[in-house]
Amino acid sequence: MKSRKRLLRWASGIMLVLGVGHLSLLALTAWESITGWVDRGVWAAVPLMLADGAETVESFRNSVTFWAGPGSFAVPLILLGCLTWHLAGRGVAVPAGIGWGLAAWCALGGVLLVPSPYFAGVIAGALVIVAARKDDRSGAAREREMDLA
């Protein structure tokens, strides 16, 4: 039980570092665009209709900043990391399918965007998978013990 908890805590830590790091780097590199949203209103991040009907450099930059930051997978990754941390504390295993999905998504992202920390997400996914399998094995061992008793 303690090793499963430790694996899930490491996986959630990796997810949290990736998500928070991604948003922090964006805040450092695109601070002008983000503060511009505050000045012009939140809806200025990704306008639904362009003023002239043509996209300007500024509107393109706003869109890229939004989809690289709050619209990216960083926020759900932070939430998944928090949920995994919480479930680990309660002794509940995260399903292996979540780990497989996270590992596949991060592997694909790492291949498409080569110099990136996406591959660390593969490690987090693998830790979730191993923790889920530890739960399955311990349940099977308990069943065998009950059958023998």
N, C-alpha and C positions, 0 to 999 in steps of 0.2 A: 504494500500500500504506500509506504513512504517513497519507494523508488518511482512509482507511477506519479505521485504528487510532485516529486522533484522534476521528472521529465516534463510534465505539463507546465510547471512554473518556468522552466527554461524556455519552452516553446512560447509561452505567453510573453516572456521577457523579450525574446527575439522579435515577436510581432509588434510589441509596443515600441521597441527601439526603431524598427523600420518605419512604422507609421509616424511617430513623433519626429524622427529624424527627417523624414520626407517633408513634412509640413514646416519644420524649422528651417530647412535649407531653402524652401520656397519663400518663406517670410524674409530670409536674408537676401535672396537674389531678386525678388520682385516686390520689394516693400513699397515702391511708388505706386504700382498698380493696386495693391491691397489698400493703401491709404486713400487712393482715388475712389475706391468703392465707398468708403466711409463718407467722403466729401459729397459724392454724387448720389448716394443711396445704394442700398444693397442690390437693387435690381440692375444697377449699372455693370455688375460683374459680367453677365451674359445677357445683353439686350435682346428682347424677342423680335424687335423690328429695328432695322437700321434707319438712321435719319434720312440719308440721301438715297437709300436703296443699294448703295455700294459699301463694301466693307473697307474700313480704313485700317491703317496700321495700328492705331490705338485700340479699335474694337477687336482686332485680331489678337493683340497682346492681352487684352482683358479676357478673351475667351481661353487662350492658352494658359493664362495664370489660373483661371477658375478650374479648368479641367486637370491641371497639374496639381492643384491644391485641394480645396474643399470638395471638388467634384471628382477627385481621383479615388482610388481604392485605399488611400491612407486612413481615412476616417473609419470605414468599416473594418480595416485591419486593426486599428486601435481598439475598436469595440469588441472584436473577436478575441484580441489579447486579454482585455479586461474580463470577458466572459470565461475564457479558459482559466485565468487566474482564480476567479471566483469558484468555478466548478472544481478545480483542483483542491482548493481549500475545504470544500465540502466532501471531498472524496469521490466525486462523480467523474467518471471517465468521459472524455469527449469522443464522439463516434469516429471510427477510423476513416469514414468517408470524408469528414471535414479535413483530416490530415492529407488524404489523397488529393482532394480538390485544391488545397493550399499548395501542396508540393507541385502539382501539375501546372497551376497558374504561375507560380514563381519560376519554375523551370522554363516555361514558354516565354515569360517576360525576360528572364536572364539571357535566353538565346536571342531574342529580338533586340534587346537593348544591352549589348555585350558588356560594356564597362559599367556595371551597376551592382548594387548589393542584393539584387533579386534572389541570388542563389542562397543567401542566408535564410530566406523564406522556405526553401526546400528542406533545410535542416529543421526548421520549426514544424513543418508538415510531417517529416519523418519521426520527430519526437512524439507528436500526437498519435501517429500510427502505432509506434512501439508501446506507448502508454495504453492505448486501447487494446492491444494484443495481450499485454500483461493482465488486464482486467479479464479478458476472455479465458486465459490460461488459469488464472486463480479461481474463476468460477467453475471451470471444468474439474480442477483439482478438488474443490469443495464437494462437487457432485460425486466424484469417485469415493471420497471419504465417507459421504453419507451412505452410499451404496454398500460399502464395506462394513459399516457399523450396524 
